Amino acid sequence: MRKSKRPISKAKMYGFNPWVDQLDAINQIVADTGEKESTILRKLVDEALVERRRKIADAELGESPSAQGFAEALQTMQNLVAQTGSSGRYLTAHAGCQLGFAARDTR
């Protein structure tokens, strides 16, 4: 079993009484992994803290683009492509994913 390089704090100790469903879940994890309860609890706290930090960061950055925002962006791109096509250029698709512009021969 590999030891963690993170030091264990001896300055502060948290003691709590878990809810019954938490106790059952923790006991199941201990039985499945064979690790000590203390190790499992540290990992669970780590996971919860990482998730909380992620939620805070997501909230600060704003929500991801919604489906409506995507539809608006798609409509804008279609309008630009239509304008470009009418001004003497056309859009071609290569291999279904790469887009390229080529000048139309007007002679």
WOTATA-V267398 format. One record per helix or strand of 2 or more residues. SS is the DSSP state (H for helix, E for strand). FROM is the first residue (numbers start at 1). TO is the last residue. If there is no record, write none. Layout:
BEGIN
ss;from;to
SS;FROM;TO
SS;FROM;TO
END
This chain:
BEGIN
ss;from;to
H;20;33
H;37;61
H;67;86
E;89;94
E;98;103
END
